[in-house]
Amino acid sequence: MKCSECGGTGKVEFPMMSMNGDEYTGEWEQHECEDCKGTGEVQTNEEWFCQLSTEEKAKWIAQQCKNTLNEYINEDALSRTNYKFWENWLKEIHE
């Protein structure tokens, strides 16, 4: 999907500051967008997950279960048992 930070251009603009950094020069400089790493596109977790092989999906799920067990009494771990947690996770930007 199109990156919301750069609007799909892969670049973001910042005001150019004077050498001592306290004054705007009236010009803008472009930098590579950090969110999409200059591609203009980002992936949701669901898009990332769907492109995995069955084996990779199974390994990832097993790792999440292991992480949850390691955090057993932790409130965050308990929230992972609710399907809404995973539904929201699937909609997040994949990093």
ABEGO torsion letter per residue (X at the ends): XBBAAAGGAGBBBBBBBBAAGABBAGBBBBBBBAAAGGAGBBBBAAAAAAABBAAAAAAAAAAAAAAAAAAAABAAAAAAABAAAAAAAAABBBX
